[in-house]
Amino acid sequence: MKESVGKGKSIYWGPFFHILPTLKIYKAMEMAPGMDQSEIDAFLAGSKTPLRLGTTNSKGEPNIHPVWYHYLTNKLYFMSYKDAVKVRNLEHNKTVYFSVDTDAMPNTGVKGRGTAIIVKDTGKALSLLEKIIAKYLGDLNSTMAKNMVDGVKKGSEVLVEITPQYFSTWDYSKSKF
């Protein structure tokens, strides 16, 4: 696996600058063109393909869960019922694997491993849920959207934050086949 290192980014928050950590970026396959950090950012922020989340239960058995997500400053966020299998699995093992990739040719995708936590801040959860709803449903006015918002307010829905440890990428749109 060939490795390149993404450059750290500066983010301005009022009078402070914060340097985001540098993530390792690998090419998923030797012959496949990969992506740099800016391409990863654009792909994950713009893709409406659900994220495939891999967790393991207390017995070490794997589970795959498709989730709607939001990508922001090298973090992935998704909402879930607090009693869902994927959330229960995080109680035993915070390490997750994830993949977002296209089905249509030319195939493009980002996968990786990360650490997941449950975010306790309801305000942050509502803010990010609105972004997820806007991305996948278009607006906050549908019955489904309202039910999701109500779930966060009632505490039955939780926000999960994934901090990636690395990205593995492929982008066949760069190929000269």
Secondary structure, 3 states (H helix, E strand, C coil): CCEEECCCCEEEECCEEEECCCCEEEECCCCCCCCCHHHHHHHHHHCCCCEEEEEECCCCCEEEEEECCEEECCEEEEEEECCCHHHHHHHHCCEEEEEEECCCCCCEEEEEEEEEEEECCHHHHHHHHHHHHHHHHCCCCCHHHHHHHHHHHHCCEEEEEEEEEEEEEEEHHHCCC
